[in-house]
Amino acid sequence: MTESSGTPADPDDSATGGNRTPDKSAADGSPGEGPGEKQVPGNDSEGAPGGETRSGSGSGSSHGPLPEGSGPEPAPDIVVKRRRHWLRWTALGASFVVLVAAGAGWWLYKKLDGNIRTDTSAAAELKAYEKERPASVVHDAQNILLIGSDSRAGDNRKYGRDDGGSQRSDTTILLHLAANRKSATAMSLPRDLMVNIPECHKPDKTVSKPQFAQFNWAFEFGGTACTIRTVEKMTGIRIDHHMVVDFNGFKNMVDAVDGVEICLKKPINDSAAHLKLPEGRQKLNGEQALGYVRARKSIGNGSDTERMDRQQQFLGALVNKVQSNGVLLNPTRLYPVLDAATKALTTDPGLDSLKDLYDLVRGMRNVPTDKVQFLTVPRQPYSANRNRDELVQPDADRLFKQLRDDKPVAVVPADQLKDDGGKNADTTDASGPTPTPTYSGNNAATDLCKQ
């Protein structure tokens, strides 16, 4: 008897070694081929994709189940899509990090930039007297007037009595930056120097009359603009920019660089300057540094000239500290310094942005410390009042001309100069074809403990 179509496979076939493949159609009740089943042309077991044998409408693997874990590899287009997906997320993540960093940088920039105060009134005053001001002589050379205010208003009240907000310039330094930025000369102007002060507009809108008076009165009469005009009339040097720093600003800048080291030959105990220090090498914090540069009666001979020398030495040590510790190249150390500096400054409109200050510092950072020089204008006791100063001529005018023409000057410690009757004299160094004027002073490379 012949098998009829759709008869299930004999259960003994597997035991007798038959190769008969179970008919899928029989299992699910669909019609199937009998023993004489036909193969579809071109779809035999060797030629069919994946080694499949087609039997009627049913199919199966000719090799049985695949080993575990050896599934088919993904198609190349799937791999490409996965790689693109990963690259897309990586790019998005990197973009996010860049945006966050840029946002933080912008926030820090705006914060520092907003710290700086602009003195617009001085700019307006100077513009009104433009015809009287000297012209710039050397292109790219810059002259910046640094003014230390002794105002007792606000947070500075603990340093003395507040006279209704009145202030005088406790320290004034004319900083000359050479056009090639290979040297910087800081010339101190004594607060008690007798000078010709021009008429100036006062804060109460009145006008002061021209008079011969001590230099720091100019700041009280007409603020920064009056001080600048007084310096320009005295020296013939065009002041390009100015900065005003108060007591607290100075303290914070010293603290931002983690203190400045000095050496004392004798201990100091000055109640007026809130200062008590032992002798020897030591590092001063901001409060101690302020007392040190302000003290006068308890140190040395009590003269303002000696105090200016001490201020110059300290500023030199501060410059050296900033450069030697890599502050300008270390963002984590630079930010506190910039924050303190920008909070301390009131500037003219030409220096009232972080970019302007950065350009200024960038031009100075490569100046060797031994070329950052400090000196005091040649002076002597005023003949009519020994408690005041007057210029030594023609030495002072010669120094002014050197700076005005961007010519070099040299400084050496006072004990190395030939003393001319006790005056703050200068000589010339004749070692070169063109003698360089030499003055009493120091530079930022000087170690105060080795003097």
C-alpha positions as CSV (number, residue, x, y, z in Angstrom):
1,M,0.0,0.0,0.0
2,T,1.3,3.4,-0.9
3,E,1.6,6.2,1.7
4,S,-1.0,8.8,1.3
5,S,-0.1,12.5,1.3
6,G,0.0,14.0,4.7
7,T,0.9,10.8,6.6
8,P,3.2,11.6,9.6
9,A,6.8,10.4,9.5
10,D,7.4,6.9,11.0
11,P,8.6,7.2,14.6
12,D,11.2,4.5,13.8
13,D,12.9,6.4,11.1
14,S,15.3,8.1,13.4
15,A,16.2,4.9,15.0
16,T,17.0,3.1,11.8
17,G,19.3,5.8,10.6
18,G,16.9,7.4,8.1
19,N,17.7,10.9,7.0
20,R,14.2,11.9,6.5
21,T,13.5,15.4,7.5
22,P,10.3,15.9,9.5
23,D,7.8,17.6,7.3
24,K,6.9,21.0,8.8
25,S,3.6,21.0,6.9
26,A,2.6,17.7,8.5
27,A,3.3,19.1,12.0
28,D,1.1,22.1,11.5
29,G,-1.6,20.2,9.5
30,S,-0.8,21.7,6.1
31,P,-0.4,19.5,3.0
32,G,3.0,18.1,2.2
33,E,4.9,16.0,-0.3
34,G,5.1,12.3,-0.1
35,P,8.1,10.1,-0.6
36,G,8.4,11.2,-4.1
37,E,8.6,14.8,-3.2
38,K,9.8,17.2,-5.8
39,Q,12.7,19.7,-5.3
40,V,12.3,23.1,-6.7
41,P,14.8,23.7,-9.4
42,G,17.8,25.8,-8.3
43,N,16.9,25.3,-4.6
44,D,18.6,22.1,-3.7
45,S,20.4,21.6,-0.4
46,E,23.8,22.7,-1.9
47,G,22.5,25.6,-3.8
48,A,19.9,27.1,-1.5
49,P,20.9,30.0,0.6
50,G,21.9,29.0,4.1
51,G,21.9,25.4,3.1
52,E,18.2,25.1,3.3
53,T,16.2,22.3,1.6
54,R,12.8,23.4,0.3
55,S,10.1,20.7,0.7
56,G,6.8,21.8,-0.5
57,S,6.0,24.9,1.4
58,G,8.0,23.8,4.5
59,S,11.8,24.3,5.0
60,G,14.4,23.4,7.6
61,S,18.1,23.4,8.2
62,S,20.1,20.7,6.7
63,H,22.7,20.9,9.4
64,G,20.6,21.0,12.5
65,P,20.8,23.8,15.2
66,L,23.8,26.3,15.2
67,P,26.2,26.0,18.2
68,E,25.4,28.3,21.1
69,G,27.0,31.8,20.8
70,S,27.8,31.5,17.1
71,G,24.9,33.5,15.7
72,P,25.2,35.3,12.4
73,E,27.4,38.4,12.3
74,P,25.6,41.8,11.9
75,A,25.5,43.1,8.4
76,P,28.1,45.8,7.5
77,D,25.4,48.5,7.2
78,I,24.4,47.9,10.8
79,V,28.0,48.2,12.0
80,V,28.3,51.5,10.2
81,K,25.1,52.8,11.7
82,R,26.2,51.8,15.2
83,R,29.6,53.6,14.7
84,R,27.9,56.7,13.4
85,H,25.5,56.6,16.4
86,W,28.5,56.4,18.8
87,L,30.4,59.2,17.1
88,R,27.3,61.4,17.1
89,W,26.9,61.1,20.9
90,T,30.7,61.6,21.4
91,A,30.5,64.9,19.4
92,L,27.4,66.0,21.3
93,G,29.2,65.3,24.6
94,A,32.4,67.2,23.6
95,S,30.3,70.1,22.4
96,F,28.5,70.3,25.7
97,V,31.9,70.3,27.6
98,V,33.2,73.1,25.3
99,L,30.0,75.1,25.8
100,V,30.2,74.7,29.6
101,A,33.9,75.7,29.6
102,A,33.2,78.7,27.3
103,G,30.3,79.8,29.5
104,A,32.4,79.5,32.7
105,G,35.2,81.4,31.0
106,W,32.8,84.1,29.8
107,W,31.3,84.4,33.3
108,L,34.8,84.8,34.9
109,Y,35.8,87.4,32.2
110,K,32.7,89.5,32.8
111,K,33.1,89.2,36.6
112,L,36.7,90.5,36.4
113,D,35.9,93.1,33.8
114,G,33.0,94.4,36.0
115,N,35.4,94.8,39.0
116,I,37.2,97.7,37.3
117,R,36.0,101.2,38.1
118,T,36.2,103.9,35.4
119,D,37.2,107.5,36.2
120,T,35.2,109.4,33.6
121,S,35.4,112.7,35.4
122,A,39.2,112.8,35.0
123,A,39.0,112.1,31.3
124,A,36.5,114.9,30.9
125,E,38.7,117.3,32.9
126,L,41.8,116.4,30.9
127,K,40.0,116.9,27.6
128,A,39.0,120.4,28.6
129,Y,42.7,121.3,29.1
130,E,44.0,119.3,26.1
131,K,45.7,122.4,24.5
132,E,47.9,122.8,27.6
133,R,49.0,119.2,27.8
134,P,52.4,118.0,26.3
135,A,52.5,115.9,23.2
136,S,53.7,112.3,23.1
137,V,57.2,112.1,21.8
138,V,57.9,108.4,21.2
139,H,55.3,106.2,19.6
140,D,54.5,103.0,21.6
141,A,56.3,104.2,24.7
142,Q,53.7,104.5,27.6
143,N,53.7,106.6,30.7
144,I,51.2,105.5,33.4
145,L,50.6,107.4,36.6
146,L,50.1,105.1,39.6
147,I,48.4,106.8,42.6
148,G,48.0,105.3,46.0
149,S,45.0,107.0,47.7
150,D,45.1,107.6,51.4
151,S,41.3,108.1,51.6
152,R,39.9,107.0,55.0
153,A,36.4,106.5,53.7
154,G,34.6,103.2,53.8
155,D,36.7,100.2,54.7
156,N,39.8,102.4,55.0
157,R,38.3,104.2,58.1
158,K,40.4,102.1,60.5
159,Y,43.6,103.6,59.1
160,G,42.8,107.1,60.2
161,R,40.2,109.8,60.6
162,D,37.7,110.3,57.8
163,D,37.7,114.0,56.9
164,G,34.3,113.9,55.1
165,G,35.7,111.8,52.2
166,S,38.8,114.0,51.6
167,Q,41.9,112.3,50.3
168,R,45.4,113.0,49.2
169,S,47.8,110.9,47.2
170,D,49.9,109.0,49.7
171,T,52.1,107.5,47.0
172,T,52.6,108.6,43.4
173,I,54.7,106.8,40.9
174,L,55.3,107.6,37.2
175,L,55.8,104.3,35.4
176,H,57.6,104.5,32.1
177,L,57.3,101.5,29.7
178,A,59.9,101.6,27.0
179,A,58.6,101.3,23.4
180,N,60.5,98.0,22.9
181,R,59.1,96.7,26.2
182,K,62.6,95.7,27.3
183,S,62.7,97.9,30.4
184,A,60.3,99.7,32.8
185,T,61.3,102.6,35.1
186,A,59.1,103.6,38.1
187,M,59.9,107.1,39.3
188,S,58.5,108.1,42.7
189,L,57.3,111.7,43.4
190,P,57.5,112.7,47.0
191,R,54.2,113.7,48.5
192,D,55.8,116.7,50.2
193,L,57.6,118.0,47.0
194,M,56.9,121.7,46.5
195,V,55.5,122.2,43.0
196,N,53.4,124.5,40.9
197,I,49.8,123.3,40.9
198,P,47.6,124.6,38.1
199,E,44.0,125.7,38.5
200,C,41.7,122.7,38.9
201,H,38.0,122.0,39.2
202,K,37.1,120.9,42.7
203,P,34.4,118.3,43.5
204,D,32.1,121.1,44.6
205,K,32.3,122.6,41.1
206,T,34.4,125.5,42.2
207,V,37.9,126.2,40.6
208,S,41.1,126.3,42.7
209,K,43.6,129.0,41.9
210,P,47.1,128.2,40.6
211,Q,49.5,128.0,43.5
212,F,52.9,126.7,44.7
213,A,52.2,124.0,47.2
214,Q,53.1,120.5,48.3
215,F,52.5,117.9,45.6
216,N,49.8,115.8,47.3
217,W,47.5,118.7,47.6
218,A,46.8,118.4,43.9
219,F,44.9,115.2,44.5
220,E,42.8,116.9,47.2
221,F,42.1,119.9,45.1
222,G,41.0,118.2,41.9
223,G,41.5,114.5,42.2
224,T,43.3,112.5,39.5
225,A,43.0,115.0,36.7
226,C,44.6,117.8,38.8
227,T,47.5,115.4,39.8
228,I,48.1,114.4,36.2
229,R,48.2,118.0,35.0
230,T,50.6,118.9,37.8
231,V,52.9,116.1,36.9
232,E,52.8,117.0,33.2
233,K,53.6,120.6,33.9
234,M,56.5,119.6,36.1
235,T,58.0,116.9,33.8
236,G,56.9,117.7,30.3
237,I,55.9,114.0,30.0
238,R,52.5,113.1,28.5
239,I,50.6,110.8,30.9
240,D,48.9,108.2,28.7
241,H,47.0,106.3,31.5
242,H,46.4,106.4,35.2
243,M,45.5,103.9,38.0
244,V,44.3,104.7,41.5
245,V,44.8,102.0,44.2
246,D,43.4,102.3,47.7
247,F,44.6,100.7,51.0
248,N,42.4,97.6,50.9
249,G,43.2,97.0,47.2
250,F,46.9,96.9,48.0
251,K,46.4,94.5,50.9
252,N,44.3,92.1,48.8
253,M,46.9,92.0,46.0
254,V,49.6,91.0,48.4
255,D,47.4,88.3,49.9
256,A,46.5,87.0,46.4
257,V,50.2,86.2,45.8
258,D,50.5,84.5,49.2
259,G,52.6,87.2,50.8
260,V,55.9,88.9,50.0
261,E,59.2,88.2,51.6
262,I,61.4,91.0,53.1
263,C,64.3,91.3,55.5
264,L,64.5,93.7,58.5
265,K,67.8,94.8,60.1
266,K,65.9,95.9,63.2
267,P,62.5,95.0,64.7
268,I,59.5,97.3,64.0
269,N,56.8,98.4,66.5
270,D,54.7,101.1,65.0
271,S,51.2,101.5,66.5
272,A,50.2,104.2,64.0
273,A,50.9,101.7,61.1
274,H,49.4,98.8,63.0
275,L,52.7,97.0,62.6
276,K,54.9,94.9,64.9
277,L,57.6,92.7,63.3
278,P,60.8,91.0,64.5
279,E,64.1,91.5,62.7
280,G,65.3,89.1,60.0
281,R,63.8,87.4,56.9
282,Q,60.0,87.0,57.0
283,K,57.0,86.9,54.7
284,L,54.4,89.7,55.1
285,N,50.7,89.2,54.5
286,G,48.5,92.0,53.1
287,E,47.8,93.8,56.4
288,Q,51.5,93.7,57.4
289,A,52.7,94.8,54.0
290,L,50.4,97.9,54.1
291,G,51.8,98.8,57.5
292,Y,55.3,98.3,56.2
293,V,55.0,100.6,53.2
294,R,53.1,103.3,55.2
295,A,55.3,103.3,58.3
296,R,57.6,106.3,58.6
297,K,58.4,107.6,62.1
298,S,59.4,104.2,63.6
299,I,61.7,103.1,60.8
300,G,65.1,104.7,59.8
301,N,65.3,108.4,60.1
302,G,61.6,109.0,59.7
303,S,61.8,110.8,56.4
304,D,59.4,110.4,53.5
305,T,62.3,109.8,51.2
306,E,63.3,106.7,53.1
307,R,59.7,105.5,53.1
308,M,59.6,105.8,49.3
309,D,62.8,103.7,49.1
310,R,61.1,101.1,51.2
311,Q,58.0,101.2,49.0
312,Q,60.1,100.8,45.9
313,Q,61.9,97.8,47.4
314,F,58.7,96.2,48.4
315,L,57.1,96.7,44.9
316,G,60.2,95.2,43.4
317,A,59.9,92.1,45.6
318,L,56.2,91.9,44.7
319,V,57.0,92.0,40.9
320,N,59.7,89.3,41.5
321,K,57.2,87.1,43.4
322,V,54.7,87.3,40.6
323,Q,57.2,86.4,37.9
324,S,59.2,83.8,39.8
325,N,56.1,81.8,40.9
326,G,54.7,81.6,37.4
327,V,51.5,83.3,38.4
328,L,51.0,84.8,34.9
329,L,51.1,81.4,33.3
330,N,49.0,79.5,35.9
331,P,45.3,80.1,35.6
332,T,44.5,78.7,39.1
333,R,47.0,81.2,40.6
334,L,46.4,84.0,38.2
335,Y,42.6,84.3,38.9
336,P,42.9,85.4,42.6
337,V,45.6,88.0,41.6
338,L,43.4,89.3,38.7
339,D,40.3,89.4,41.0
340,A,42.2,91.4,43.7
341,A,43.9,93.7,41.2
342,T,40.7,94.5,39.2
343,K,38.8,95.2,42.5
344,A,41.6,97.5,43.6
345,L,41.8,99.7,40.5
346,T,40.1,102.8,39.3
347,T,41.4,103.6,35.8
348,D,40.9,105.9,32.9
349,P,38.6,104.7,30.0
350,G,41.7,103.5,28.1
351,L,42.5,100.8,30.7
352,D,39.0,100.0,32.1
353,S,38.6,96.6,30.6
354,L,40.2,93.2,31.3
355,K,41.5,93.1,27.7
356,D,43.2,96.5,28.1
357,L,44.9,95.4,31.3
358,Y,45.9,92.0,29.8
359,D,47.5,93.7,26.8
360,L,49.4,95.9,29.2
361,V,50.6,93.0,31.4
362,R,51.4,90.9,28.3
363,G,53.7,93.7,27.1
364,M,55.5,93.7,30.5
365,R,55.8,90.0,31.4
366,N,58.9,89.5,29.3
367,V,60.8,92.5,30.9
368,P,63.7,91.0,32.9
369,T,63.4,91.7,36.6
370,D,66.7,93.5,36.6
371,K,65.3,95.9,34.0
372,V,62.3,96.8,36.2
373,Q,63.9,99.8,38.0
374,F,62.7,102.0,40.8
375,L,64.1,105.4,41.7
376,T,63.0,108.7,43.3
377,V,63.1,112.0,41.4
378,P,66.3,113.9,42.5
379,R,65.2,116.0,45.5
380,Q,66.6,117.8,48.5
381,P,65.1,119.5,51.6
382,Y,63.2,122.7,50.6
383,S,65.2,125.7,51.5
384,A,62.2,127.5,53.1
385,N,61.0,124.5,55.1
386,R,63.2,121.5,55.9
387,N,60.1,119.4,56.3
388,R,59.3,119.8,52.6
389,D,61.2,118.8,49.4
390,E,62.3,120.5,46.3
391,L,63.8,119.3,43.0
392,V,67.5,119.1,42.4
393,Q,68.2,120.9,39.2
394,P,69.4,120.3,36.5
395,D,69.4,116.6,37.6
396,A,65.6,116.4,37.7
397,D,65.1,117.9,34.3
398,R,67.7,115.6,32.8
399,L,65.8,112.6,34.2
400,F,62.5,113.9,32.8
401,K,64.1,114.3,29.4
402,Q,65.5,110.7,29.4
403,L,62.0,109.3,30.1
404,R,60.3,111.7,27.8
405,D,62.6,110.7,24.9
406,D,62.5,107.0,25.9
407,K,66.2,106.9,26.6
408,P,67.7,104.5,29.2
409,V,68.5,105.2,32.8
410,A,70.4,103.1,35.3
411,V,70.0,102.6,39.0
412,V,72.3,101.5,41.8
413,P,72.0,101.3,45.6
414,A,72.5,104.7,47.3
415,D,75.8,103.7,48.9
416,Q,77.4,103.0,45.5
417,L,76.8,106.5,44.3
418,K,79.0,109.5,44.9
419,D,77.1,111.5,47.5
420,D,76.8,115.2,46.4
421,G,76.3,117.1,49.6
422,G,73.7,114.6,51.0
423,K,71.4,115.2,48.0
424,N,69.6,112.4,46.1
425,A,72.2,112.9,43.4
426,D,73.0,111.1,40.1
427,T,76.2,110.5,38.2
428,T,76.9,109.1,34.7
429,D,78.2,105.7,33.7
430,A,80.9,106.5,31.2
431,S,81.6,102.9,30.2
432,G,79.7,103.3,26.9
433,P,79.9,105.7,24.0
434,T,76.8,107.5,25.3
435,P,76.8,107.9,29.1
436,T,73.7,106.6,30.8
437,P,72.4,108.6,33.7
438,T,72.6,106.7,36.9
439,Y,70.4,107.3,39.9
440,S,70.0,106.0,43.4
441,G,67.5,103.1,43.3
442,N,67.0,99.4,43.0
443,N,65.5,96.8,40.6
444,A,63.0,93.9,41.0
445,A,65.9,91.4,40.9
446,T,67.4,92.8,44.1
447,D,67.3,90.4,47.1
448,L,66.4,92.6,50.1
449,C,68.2,90.2,52.5
450,K,71.5,90.5,50.7
451,Q,71.8,94.3,50.7
